[in-house]
C-alpha cells in the first residue's frame, strides 16, 4: 500500500496556469492522492477550470492571503505526506512516487527535497535551476549565502506539520522561508538529486512584485528570528557571517541588478549597462551568485 499524499494548492485568479498545475499532479498516476485547491474567490475562469476535475477537493471563499489559504489546506489534509504546490508551478513526472518512496518515519526521513527548474510564462524551461542547498538548520538561516529551499520540490510527513505548525499568517513575503526555518530546527531535510518540480517565472507572480534586494531584506527579517538573543554565541556567529559575506553590500548589489533587469525589459540599454556595472562594482560575488551560478547549475545534468 502506497502512503497517502495530500497536495495543497492555494490559488487566486490563476486561470491561465492552474490547469497545467492540476494536470501535472493528475498525470503522476499516483493512486492514493488527495489534491486540495484553496481558492480565494477567483473572478477569472479558475472555478470553471476546477469544475472539470471532479477528483479535486475545492474550497472557494475569500481569505486573508496565501498563508491563510495554505493553512486551510493543511488543516483539511488527510495524507501521510504533504506537498505544497502553487497554482503556477508544476511537478515533474514521477515526483510523487519518488517522494513517497523516500519519506519514512521508520528510517528517520520526514522531509525530502528534490531539485527545481525555472520555466517561463509558456511553460518552457529557461535552462536555469532554482538555487538550493541544505545541510543544516544553520545553512537555511544563512540565506545571504544562497542556501534557499525550492518550495515546490519539498514534501514532508504530516508529523512535521503536527509538531511545528503551519504558516505564519502575519507574513506576506518569505512565509515559506519561515516555515522551513522552523521545520529544520527539529528535522533534517533529505536531499534528492533529481528534478521534482518547476517554478514558473512570470510578471504577475507575487515574487515579481518586489525586486530581489527587497525580497532578500524581507527574508533577512525572518532569518533574524532564528539567530537567538543578542547575548548568545549563536547570534554573534550569524552577525559576523552576515557582514563578512557581504551583508548590506550584497543587498545593494541585488537592488542594482533588479534595476538593470527593469531597464533591459523596457529597452533602455544604457540604464541596463549602468546598473549592471554598479552591481559589479558594489559587490561582485552577488552578481556571480545571481546571474552566473544559476546558469552554470542549469547546464549541469
Buried (B, 14 or more C-beta within 10 A) or exposed (E): EBBBBBBBBBBBBBBBBBBBBBEBBBEBEBEBBBBBBBBBEBEEEBBEBBEEBEEBBBBBEEBEBBBBBBBBBBEBBEBBBBBBBBBBBBBBEBBBBBBBEBBBEEEEBBBBBBBBBBBEBEEEEBEBBBBBEBEEBBBBBBBBBBBBBBBBBBBBBBEBBEEBEBBBBEBEBBBBBBBBBBBBEEBBBBBBEBBBBBBBBBEEBBEEEBBBBBBBBBBBEBBBEBBBEEEEEEBEBBBEBBEEBBBEBBBBBBBBBBBBBBBBEEEBEEBBEBBBEBBBEBBEBBBEBBBEBBEEBBEEE
